[in-house]
Amino acid sequence: MAGAVVADEVIGRDRELEAIDSFLAEGVARALVLEGEPGIGKTTLWLYAVEGACRRGYQVLRARPTETEATLSLAGLADVLSIFPQKARDGLPERQRRALAGVLAEEENGPVADSRVLGVAVRGLLEALASSSPVLVAIDDLQWLDEASGAILVYALRRLGNAQVFVLVSCRGEPGGPLPFALERAFDERLLVRVPLEPLSEGAIRRLLRVRLGLNLPRFQVHVVYEAVRGNPFFALELCRAGVEPDGSGMFRPPRRLQELVGGRLQVLPAATRDALLFVAALANAREPVLRRAGVWDELEPALSAGMLELRDERVVFVHPLLASAAWSAAGAGRRRQVHRALAGVVDDSEQRARHLAAAAVGPDLGVARLLEEAAMRARLHGAPAASADLLDRARELLPEGRLDLWSRLAASAVAAHAEAGHWDRVSELVADAQSVLAPGPERAAVLVGAAEMHPGLESLFRQAITEAGETPVGVRARIGLCEQATFAVRLDDAIDAAREAAVLARQLGERALLGVSLTFLGGDKLLAGRLEGMREIEEALAIEEELGGLPTSVYESPRMWRGAALLWADDPDSAGALLDELLMIARERGDEMSAFQFRQLLLHVKLHAGEWGEARALGLTALEQAENLGYEYGRPVLLGGLAWIEACSGDVERARALGTESVSTLTAFGDRLWSTYARAALALTELCAGDAAATLVHARAINDLFPGSECWWSFHQGDEVEALVLVGDWERALTRVEALRRAGTELELPRFLAWAERGAGLVHAARGDLSSAQASLERALAHHGRFTYPLERARTLLAYGTVLRRQTHRRMARAALAEALAMFEQLGASHFAEASRDELTHIGGRKPAGAHDLTGAEDRTAQLVAAGLSNKEVAAELYVAVSTVEATLTRVYGKLGVRSRSQLARALADRDAGG
């Protein structure tokens, strides 16, 4: 076993050691991440932190996954669970105990538990342990943790509340970038400490070589080593362990490839040991019993003595992945197959056995293909679609020629698994293969319908599938796909007809699960068309989902998603956000990356309308990166529409116009008119801010043309459209739109429509000079704003109200309304509207707007609330802004007033007010 790592042995990492010691001693932050390139020293610091935690009385649950385990579902979770004391597991409900037993292979053929059951069980175990003393979950090389384990652990960590559970991970990758399994989203940003590891200094490399290897090299040689390894400590040690000598000119000439150098180091071992290393390299979990059954345990001692292997929690691991790679690559292909074949006979897990047999195969093998299919099904049920897809792909490769029946079944399963994992390029390849390999019929149609996942332009594919599938369950799925394609094109009547046909066929066939999916699409498209009776189908689908325990669809296409979307459109962003957050979490736990992408872009709109623009932008940028990683080309323009809206609200007209234009043009090329409505709405607001009302009307008309005779209740352009009509002097048409919004607002019970209608009426009255009627309309609009929380829209109505009051010379009331509007605009960061508010205030006599050295309206209101004793979170809720906005505003207030605390702020404001 590796001994304790003390600070004296950690060279050149004073800053990192201080961060680790503070994390363990203070117990404030909840997670610490050590991140950087391979060999930079993450594991050394991780071991130091683990030892420090043990000394401080933490209960440490550790996992050290390897690269070979990355595709092996639940391997990492099994490592963590094996450390839990049995008494902690005994206190759990029976279903959770059996789920954990299945992960630990205590019940090889026991019932398969879904990821949520396992997540709840792990949370319960952590809470039980933390009730007696702090717990540290420590994972080295997080990037090699399998997807299913990572999702379950993050699920548990997100729900622990105030339990004394802390997390320590090391992770390979670019410092500051997204973490595996979105670990950063499991913690408030103030509770997550990220420690990037930079290259060591030249002096530190010199000390490292002296302390670890006893080498006291001249400075010029150290410099050559340092330049060769670019400050990477592992590479420096490996280079000098190889005994490389200076050449005739006195200069160090390191090998060109470190892999060759590491391979040379292995050559000093006995041949039998080098052969035994192949078994360690090939195993995802190299434990002593397996290695003894393979007959190689005794041969590993020289590698352990030489420090190339070490024992970690009863597992044998290479001290660095490069050593494993060098050992494996040194063997021929034939010998590697022999090792896999031998391991297939001694491993315990069925998935490992199938993988080893597949790796040992030299040609088609029907028996191994079937074992791989069984392992794939278990992996998917455990919430590991990526592992399932990989197993299915390998199974298809091993099928004997002519077994098209099995090929089609495996291909259909693989399409579903790849789609759920977000591997869109592989889905497209499989569909193309099916078109060329399979004859027309239900089998080929089953593969074709797998392309339905959230991608327009495939209508002909689904019509082909309907023809080939006939009146079969596959035919139901094909009709659902056709419905989705019509929805993308906003041919909602066609979409409703296709969904209704799917539901009728599903009832005839007695397919309850597919009936639930069909009703989901039928109800959803009715809602898109503004037909609220669509909620009846959604509720029936929800009942079927509860009855069956789930529906055969992605998380995004579930009836719960439609309920969340309806809450957003019905002006309830808080409830919509809570539900969509939960669905995003479920999608990530299942490895359903396509659904996770879609929920992020929906949440972008929730945060946008709630005034949390920083969070909305962060969601959009994360989703953009995810779309790129998935190869989901359609995802980018969908997101750009939302991002354009944020820039338009913020007043960056050029940026908003560029993003919105790209979104509309790209979506149009895809054949999409659904999501382009959001981009066009963003462009309508952009042109209004730019002073081009005519251009605003062009975009509004394009949206309205898609919904003749009705209002698009899931678009947000109507208020801008009415204002633009007033600006171009088309008052009659503006009033026509006002009446339409009143009717739709009453029918759909949408306060947003009613507020826009009254604001629009007020703008028309004001343009005609009827200021008393304008005031009355705007006051009714403000009353409607009190029924929903869209702060930008309320501030815009206040701006119009204050302007009308000013024109009536109601100066005190006008100043109050305009100051409140200005404060809200500044808090939001809506620069265009804030400037318009300032301009209106300059037309009012008396107190002037805040100057450069005074508090702005937003700063003054924030200061007053803080001085009254509200927390930053409470101030944010009061002003409908993000906590980070309150913190930034408060920093400016402190600077302007020359104070450093809340108590000093309260005194400063009291003195200012007392002085008049």
N, C-alpha and C positions, 0 to 999 in steps of 0.2 A: 504494500500500500504506500502511496505517496505520503511523505511526512508533512508536517505543518509548514506553511509558507510564512516566514516572518518578514517584517518590513525591511530588515537589513539585506535580505536576499532579493528584494525587488529594487532594481537599479534604475535610476532616472525617471521615477514615476511619483515624485513627491506630491504633485497636484492631485493625481488620481488616488493616491493613498489617503490623502486628506478628505477627498470626497467620499470614499468608502467608509472611513472611520466616522465621519459626520452622519452618514446615512444610518449606520448601525447604532450609533450612540444616541442620536436625537429622536429617532422613531417618528419623525414628522412626515418625510416623504414615504411613499408607499412602494416605489419601484426604482431600481437603479439599473441602467443599461450600460454595459461596457461594449463599445463598438469600434470597428476598424478592420483593416485588411488582414488576410491570413498571415500568421507568424508575428504579429505586431505586439503580442503579449497579453491578449485578452484572458487566456486561460490562467496564466500566472496570477493576474489580479483577481480573477474569479475565485481561485483557490485561496488566496489571501483573505478575501471577503468571507468565504465559507468558514474558514478556520476562526476568523474573528467573531462570526456569529455564534459558533459553537462555544467559544470562550465566554460570550456574554449571556449564555443561557437560552439561545434560540433553539427551537426544534427545527432542524434543517431537513427539508425534503428535496432531494437532488436528482437531476437527470442529466446524463451526458450523451445525447444521441450522436450517432455517426452518420456519414453520408449514405451508407447502405440502408439505413433505417428510414430514410426520408419518405419512401413510398410504401412503407409497411404500416398499415393502419393500426393506431393505438399502441404502438411499441413504446413511445415515450411516456404515455399515460401509465402503462403497466409498470415502468420503472418507478415513477412517483408513488403509485399505489402500493408497491411492494414494501415501502418504508413505513406506511401507516401502521400503527399498532392495531392488532386485531380487535381490541376492546373498543376502539373508535368506530370500527365498521359494525360492530355488534349493535350499536345504538341506532342504526339506520333502519328505515322501513324495509320489509323483505324484498320488494321489487328493486330497490336501490342496491341492497346487498347482493342480489343475484346478478345485477348488471355489472357490478364491480368484480364479482367472481368470474364472470365470463371474460372480462378483460384480462384477468390474471390467469386464464386458462385453467381455473379450478373446476369449471363446468364446461368442458370442451364442446358438448352438444347442447348446452343450455339455451334458453331463449335469448334472442338478439335484442338488446336494448337500444333505443335511439339515443342520439347525442344529448338531447335535453334531459333525459333521465340520468345519464352519466354526469352531466353538468351539475344537476341538483345534488347528486350523491357526493361529488367532489366538494361542492360548496359546504355541504353538511359536515364532511370530514374535517375540512379546514376550520370551520367554526368550532367544532368540538375540540380540536387540538389547541386552538388559540384561546380557549377559555381558561387554560391553566398557565400558559406562557407563550411569548411571541413565536410565530412560525415564519420561517424563511423558505420560500419556494425558489430553489436555485437551479437554473438550467444553463449549461455550458453549450455553446454552439446552437443557439436557438434556431438558426436557419436550417438545421438538419432535423428538427422536430417534425414528425409527420403531421399532415394537415388535420386529421381527426383529433389527435391529442391536443394540438395547439388550440383548435376551436373550442374544445371542451374546457380546457384550463382557463381561457379568456372568458368564457361564459361564467364560470364560477367566480373568477376574480372580480368581474363587473358587479356582482351581486353581494359582495361580502360586507358592505356597509362599513361599520366602525370596528370590525373584528381586527385583532392585531396580527394581520397576515401581511407579509412583505415579500417582494419579488426581486430576485437578482438574476440577470441574464447577461451572457456575453453573446454578441451577434456579429457575424461577418457582414460587411457592407459599407456603403458610403455614410459617414456620420451625419446624423440629422435627417436622413431619408426615412421613408416609411418602414416600419418594423414588421416582421412576419406576423401574420394573424391580426394585424392592426392592433398590436398590444398597446400602443400609445393611446388608443381610444378607450381603453379599459380604466384609465385614470385621469383625473383632473390634471391639466398640464402643470399645475404647481406642485403636484404630488409625484411627478415623474422626473427623475434626474438622469440625464443622458451624459455619459462621460466618453467623449471621443478620444481615441488613442492615436497620437501623432507619432511619427518616426522618432526614435531616440536621437539624442545629440551625439556627435562624434566622441565627446568625452565619455558619455555613458556607454557607448559601444566598447571603448577601450577598457573601462572598468568591468564591463560584463565579461569580456574575454579573459581578463586577469582573474576574476573571482570564480567563474564557472570552469574555465579550462586551464587555469594556471599559466596563461600566455601573457608575457610582458613584451608585446611587440613594439618596435620603434614607431614613432609617430607617423612616418611616411607610409609604413605598411598598414597601420590602422586606417589612415586616410584612404588608401586604395580599397581596403575591405569596406569601409563606410560608403564609398562611392558605388561600389559594386552592388551592395545590398540595400542602398538608399535608406539606411537607418533602421532596417527591419532586424530585430534581435534574433529571431529564429534562424533567418537566413545567414546572419553573421556567424552564429555558433556552428551551423552545419558546414559552412564554408571552411572554417578553421579546424573543425574536427576531421576534415578530410586530409589534413596535413599538407595542404597546398603550399609550396615553397616559392620564394621569389625567383624570377628567371635571372639570366646572366646580367641584365641591366639593373638588377636590384628591385624590379617592380613586380608587384603581385599580379598574376594573371589568372583570375578565377575561371572555372568552367563556364561555358556559354549557357548551359541549361542546368538549373538546380536539380531537376529531376535526375539527370545523369549522376550528379554529385551524390544525391541521397542513395541512388542505386548502388554506387560504389561502396558506400558505407555498409550496405547489407552484405556485400561479398565477403566480409570478414567472418560472417557467421558460418557454422557448419551447414553442409548441404541439407541435412535432414531438418534443421531448424528453418532454413529458408523455405523448404517445402511446407512445413507446418504453418508458416506465416500465411500461406495461401488460404488456409481454412479460417484464420482470424479475419483476413481481408474480405472473404466472401460472406461472412456471417453478419447479419444485421445486429445480432445480440450474442456475442461470443462469450458464453459462460462455461465454467469448468466442466459441468456434467456433459454438455454437448461435445466439447473438445475431447473429453476422456472417451466418450462413446466412439468418436471418430478416430481414436488411437493416436492423437498427436500432442496430448497435454505435456508429457514428459519432455518432448523435443523443444518446447518453448522456453525452457529455463535460460539458455544462453541469451536469447533476445531480451528477456526480463532483466538479466544481470547487466546487459549492455545499455539498458535504459531506452531501448527502442519500443518495448512494450511496457505497460504497467497495469496493475490491478486496480480497477475502479469499481467499488461497490460490487464485488464478486464477478465483475466482467473484465475480460482481457481486451485492452484497446491499444492501438498504436498511439504513441505520444504525439504524432502529427499525421494528418491525412496524406501528406506527401510520401511518408514511409509506406503506408498501405498501398498507395498507387504504384510506387516503385516495385514493391514485392509482387503485386499482381501482374504488372506489365512484363516482368522478367520471365514469367512462365509462358509456355506455348499454349495455343488455343486448345489443343487436345488435353493437356494436363488440367487446364482450368475447367473443362467439361467434366473430367474425372472427379475433381474436387466437388463440384456442384452435385454430381450423382451420389457421391459418398455422403454429403451433408443432407441430401433429401431423405436418406435412411435414418438419420439420427436427430433431426430437429423435431420439436414438439408441435409447433404451430402449423395448421393446415395451409395458411397462405404462404408461409416460408417454404413449406414442402413443395407447393405448386411452382413457386418461383424457381427453386433450385432445379426441379425436374425440367422446367422449360429451358433454363440456361444450359442444361446438359444435353438437350435434344439436338440431334444432327439432321433431322428431317421431320416430316409430318408425324404427328403422334396424337391420335384421337383421344386416348385416355388422358394424357396431360392437358389437352385442350379443355376437356370437360372439368378437370380439377381446377384449372384456371378460371373457368366460368363460375364454378361454385364459390371460389375465393373472391371473385369480383362482386358477386351478389352480396356476400357478407360484408365486404368492404363498403359497399354503397349504403347498406342498411346501417352501418356504423357511422355514417356521415363522412365518408372518404371517397367522393366521386372521382377525384383525380387518380387515386390508386386503383379504383375499379376500372376506369377507362384504360389505364395502362395494362392491367391484367387481361381485359377483353381484347385489346389490340394484339397482345402476344398470343392469346388463344386462337385468334383468327389466322395468324401466321402458321400455326401448327396443324391446321385442318388438312386432312388428306384431300387430294384433288377430286372434284366432283361432288363434295358434300355442300351443295349450295343451300340446302335446307338449314344446316347448322350455320353456314356463313351469314345468311340473312338474319337469323335470330341473334347471333353475336353482333352483327353490324348494327341492328336496331338498338340493342342494349348499349353498345358503345356510343352511338349517336346521343342517346339520352344522358349517359354519364359525362361525355365530353361537353355537351351543352350545359349541363348543371355546373361543371367545373369552369365553364367559360372558355373552352378551347374552340372558338368559333372556326378557326382555320381547319381543324381536324373534322368538324362537322361537315364543312363544305366538301372536303376530300372524300369522306365516306358517302355522301349523297352522290357525288360524281362517280365513285366506284360502283355504287348500286345501279346507277343508270346503265353502266356498261356491262356489268357482270350478271345481273338478275333479269329474268324475263318479266314482262308485265304481269301484275297480280298483287294480291294482298301482301305478300312477303316483301316485294319491292316497295310498295306503298308505305309499309311500316317504317322503312328507312327514310323515305322521302319526307314524311311528316315530322321527322326529328329536326328539320330545318326551320321549324315554326318560331324558334326563339327570337322574338323581338327584332325582326329584320324585315324591312319592306322589299318590294320588288320580286316576290316569289309567287305571285298569284297563279301563274300557269303551272307551277310545280304542284300546287295543291289541287288544282282542277284535274291534273293528271292523276294524282293520288286518289281523288274521289272516284274517278272512272275505274281505276284498277282495283280499288279496295271493295267496291260494291257495298252492300248493306251489312257491314261487319264492324266490329269495334274500331278497326283502323279507319273505316269510312267515317265514323264519328269524329275521330281526331283530325282527319283531313278537312272535314267541314269546319271544325274549330279553327284550323289554320287559315282557311279561306276567309272566315269571319275576321280574323286578325288582319289579314292583308287589306280587306275592304275598309277596316277601321283606320289603318295608316293613311289611306287615300281619302278619308272622311266621307266615304259613301256609306253613311250610317244605316240607311234603309237596307242596303245590300248586306251589310254586316249583321243586322238584326235578323234578316231572313236566313242567312247561313247558320247563325247560332240557333235559331228556332228549329231548323231542319236537323241540326246535330242533336238537340234535346229530344225531339220526337223519335229519332232513330235510337238514341240511347235508351229511352223508355221501352221501345218495342223489343230491344235486345235484352232488357233487364240489367243493363250496365249502370249500376248506381253511381259508381265513382265517376265515370265519364258523363253521366247526367249532371253531377255536381259541377264539373268543369264547364259543360255546355251552358248551364244556367248562369254561371259566373259571367261568361262572355255575353250572354243575352241581356242580363241585367246591367252589365257595365256599359254596353253600347246604348241601351235605352237612356242611361244616365247621361252619357255624352251628348245624346240628342235632346237633353233637357226634359226627359220623360221620367218623372220621379217615381212612377210605378215600378221602375227597374229595381228599386230596393226590395220588392217582393221576391224577385228571382235571386237576388243576392242573399236574402235571408234564408231562402230554401236551400241554396248552395251551402251556406254556413251550417245549416242543420245536418245536411248530408255529410259534410266534412267532419262534424263532431260525432256523428253516428259511426262513420268508418274509421275515424282516427286520422284522417288525412285524405287528400285528393292527389291523383297522379298528374301533378303539374308543378311548375316552378313556384317558389314562394311569391314571386312577383305577380303571377297570374292567378293567385288565390282570391277567394271572395273577400278576405280580410284586407287585401290591398285596395280593392274597390271601395270598401268602407272607409279606409283612410283617405283615399283621393276625394271621396264625396265630402268628407269632413273639411278638407282643404277648400274645396270649391264652395262649400256652404258657410264659409267665413268663420271656421273654428280651427285656426292654425294650432292652438295649444293641444287639442285632442288629436288632431291629425299628426302633429309631430310626435306625440307620445306613442301612437300606434305604429307609425312608420319607423320610429327608432327601434321598437320591439321587433318588427319584421326584418329590419336590416340585421339585427343581431342574429335572428334565426337563420337568415340566409347565409351569414358568415359561418355560423356553427355547422351548417350542412355542407359547406364548401360550395354553395350555389352563388358563384361570383357574378353571373349575369344578373341575377336578381339583386344582389348587393349593389351593383352599379345602378340599376334602375331606382332603387330606394334612395340612394344618395342624390340622384338628380331630382327626385320628387321632394326630398328634404331641403334641397337648395331653394325650391320655391316656397316652402314653408318658412324658412329662415328669412328669405327675401321679404315676404309680405309682413312678417313679424318685426321687420326693422333690424334684424341681426345680420347685417350685410357682411361683416367680417367672417362670421361662421359660414354664411352662404358661399362666399368666395372660396373658403378653405375646402368646403365639401365639393365644390365644382372642380377645383384643381386636383383634388384627390381622385375624383371620378374620372377626370381626363387621363390621368396617368394609368388608372385601372383599365380604361378602354383601350389605351395603347398597348398595355401588357397583354390584354385579351385578344388583340387583333380585331376588335369590334369597331370597324370603320364607321358604322352608322351612329355609334355612341358620341363621337366628337361633335358633329353638328347639332345633335340634340342638346348637349351641354352648352354649346356656344350661345344658344338662344337664352338660356338662363343667365349666363355670365354677361351677355350683352345687357340684359335688364339691370343687373347690379351696376354696371358702368353708367347706364342711362340715369338711374336714380342718383348716383354719385355725382353726375354732372360732367363726366368725361365723354363728351359727345363724339369725338373722333374715334375713340376706342370702341364705344358702344356701336357706332355705325359700322365699323370694320367687322366686329364679331357678329353682329346681327345679319349683315349682308352675306358673310360667308356661310352662316347657318342656313339662311333661306335658300341660297343658290345650291348648296350641297344637298339639302333635304329634298329640294325639287328634283335634282338629278336622281335621287334614290326613288322618287315616286311617292314621297311622303308629303302629306298636307296636314297631318295631325299635329306633330310637334312644331311645325313651322308657324303655327298660329302664335306660339309663345314668342318666337323670334320676331315675328311681325309686330306683335304688341310692344316688344322692346324698341323696335325701330320707330313705332308711332310716338312713343314717349321721347325718344331721342330727337326726332325732328321737331317736336313741340318745344323741347328745351333749346334747340338750335334756332327757333323762331320761324320755322318753315311749316306753317299750319297746313298748307296745301299738301305737302309730302306726308304729313301725319294722316290726312284723310285718305291718301292712296293706300297706305298700309291697312287702315281701318276697313276700307271698302273690301280689300282682298279677303279679310277675315269674315266680314258679314256675308260675302257672296257664297261662303261655304254653308251658311245656315239661313237660307231664305225663309222668311216668315217667323223666325224665332231668334232668341238671343243665345249666343255661345256663353253659357254660364261658367265654363272653365277657362275662359280668357279674361283678361283684365285690361282691355283697351277702351272700353266704352266711355269712361270718364274723360280720357284724353280726346276721344273723338268729338264729344259734345263741346269741349273747350275749344278745339280747333275750328269747329263750325261757327262758334261765336266770333272767333278772331277773324275769319274770312267774311263775316257779315251775313252768313246764311242762317238768320235767326229762326225762320220758320222750320227749316229742316232740323235745326237744333232742338226746337220744341217737340217735333215729331219723335226724335230719338229719346227725348226726356219722357214722353208719354209711354213709349215702348218699354223703357227701363222701369217705369213705375209699375206697369202691368206685370212684367216678368219678375220684378222684385217681390210683388205681392204674391204671385202664383208660386214662385220658388222659395218664398220666405227668405230672400237674400237682402240683408241690410246694406250690403255693398251697393247693389243696384239702386236701392232707394236713396242712399246718400249721394250717389252720383247724379241721380235724377234731380234731386233738390238743389245740389250745387250747380248743376247745369241750368236749372230754371233761374237760380239767383244770378248767374252770369248773364243770361239773356236779359233779365229785368234791368240789371245794372247797365248793360250796353244800351238799352233803350232809355235810360235815365229814370226809371221807376225804382228809386233807391229803397223806399220803404218795403215794396214787395220783394226786392232782392234780399233785404235784411231778413225778412220773415222766412224766405225759402232757405237761406243759408243757416238760420237757426234750426230749422227742421232737419237740415242735413247734419248738423252737429249732433242733434239728438239721435239720429240713426247711427252716427259714428260711435256713439256710446255703447252700441250693441255688438261691436266687433273691434278687433285690435290690429288695425293696419295703420301704424303711426304716420307714415308718409301721407296717406290719403287724408287723415284728419288734419295734419298740419297744412296741407294745401287748401282745405276748406277754411281753416282759420285765416290763412293769408287772404283769401277772397273776402271773407267776412270782415277782417280788419280794414281792407281797402274800401269796402262799401261804407263802413262806419266812419272812416276818415273823410270820405266825400260828403258825408252828412254832418261833418264837423263834430262828431262825438269823439273828441280827442282822447279822453281818458279810456273809454272802452276800446277805441281803436288801438291805442298804444298797448293795452293789456293783451288784446288778441294777437297783434303782430309780434309782440315780444315773446309770447308763448309759441307762436309758429316758428319764430327765429330760433328759439331755444331747441325746439324739436328738430328742426332742420340741421342745426349744428351738431346736436347729439348724434343724429343719423349719419352725418357726413354728406348731406344733400346740398352741394355747393351752389348749384343753379338757383334753387328755390330759396336758399339762405340769402343770396345776394338780392333776389327780388324782395324779400322781406326787409332787408336793410334799406333798400331804395324807398319803400313805402314809409318806413319810420323816419327817414330824413324829411319827409313832407309834413311831419307833425311837429308843431312847436313844443317848447318845454324841454324836458330831459332828452339829451342826445343819446344815440346808441353808444355802446361801450367803445372806448378808444383802445389804442394798442396796449396801454398799460393798465386798463380797467378790465374787470371781468366781463366776458360776453354774457348774453342771456343764458346760454347753455351752461356756462361755467358757474354763473351766479345761482342758478336753480340747483345744480349739483351740490354746490357748497352749502346752500341753505339746508338741503336734505341731510347731508352728512353732519352738519353742525347740530341738527335736531336729534342726532343719535342713530340714524339709520345706517345699516351695514351697506357695503358696496353692492351686495346682491339685492338688498331691498331697494336701493336707489335705482338699480338697473330695472327692476320690475316696475317701479313707479314711473320711470321715464320711457319704458319700452325700448331699452337699448341693451347691448351686451355688457357684461361685467368689465371686460377689458376696456370698453369705451369709458366707463365710469372711472376706472383706474387712471387712464391717460388724461382725462379731464381734470381729475383731482391733482395730478402731478403739476399741470399747468397752473391751477389755482394756488397751490402751495408756493410755486415760484413767483407768481405775481404778487402775492400778499406777504411773502417772506416768512412763512410759517413752516413748521416741520411736523406738526401733530394735529390730531382732530381737536384737542382741547385748545390749542393755540388758534386754530381756525375759528372756533366758536367765539373766542374773545375778540379776534380781529373783526369778525362780522358785526359783533355787538358794538364795538367801538365805532365802526364805520357808520352804522345805522344811527347811533346816538349823536354822531357829529353832523347829522343832517344829510 
